[in-house]
Amino acid sequence: MESNPLGGKSKPKWFGTEVSGYTEVPVEKRCGTCEYFVKGDLCKQKIVLKDPKVKTDKKTKLKKVDAENGCCSFWEPK
């Protein structure tokens, strides 16, 4: 086990999706505090938008994320 690069609890070296590293585990940095987060539960980060393992909102075409526990490898503060 190595420390989580997102600042949360220790996890195996590789976790999250292969494309964007998106994961839904309690982490220090999270979608709800990211500049790419769109109100509710949507993400507009360009790599996450290309990630086939992150659910897509049919209406907006943005990715559905967990504001409390989700994060990807491209988190930026608001």
N, C-alpha and C positions, 0 to 999 in steps of 0.2 A: 504494500500500500504506500502511495506517495501522497503528498498534500495536494489538495484540489486547487488547480490554477485559478479558479473563480473565487477562492477565499473561503469556501465552506468546509464541511467535515471531510476527512480523508476518504478518498475513493480509489478504485483501481486506476492504474496509470492512464488507460484509455477509457473514456466514458463519453456519453453523448453521441449525437449523430456524426457520421463521417464527414458530411459536407460542411455543416456550420458549428458542430460541437454542441448543438442545443440539447439541454437536459432539463428535466423537471425533478430536481432534488433540492432540498434546502441549501441555498448558497448565499454568501454574503452579498454579492452583486446579483441583481435580479431584474427581469424585464420591466417591472413597474418603475424602476429608477433609471431607465435607459433613454437616451435621446431618440432611439428608433421606435420606442413604444408609442402606440396610438391608442387613445382612450378605450377603455374596456379591456380587450384581450388580444389586440392585434399588433403585429410587428411589421415594419417597413424596411428592415435592414436588407440590402441587396443580396447578400450570400444566403441569408435565411430564406428569402423569397425563392431561391433556387433549390432549396433543400426538400427533396421529395418525402422525407420522413417527418416533416413538420406539417400538421394539418393546415389546409387552406380554407379561408372563409369564402364561400361561394359568391357572396354578394360583392365584396370588396376586392377579392383576389389577394388580400394580404394574408399573412400567416397567423394562425391562432396560437397564442402562447399563454403560459401561466404567469400572471403578473407577480405573484407572491413567491413562487418556487422555481420558475423557469429562468434560464439564462443561456446565452450562446458564447462563442469565443470572441465576439465582436462588440461586447458591451462598451458603451460610452456614456459618461454621466450627462444628465440633462443640463 
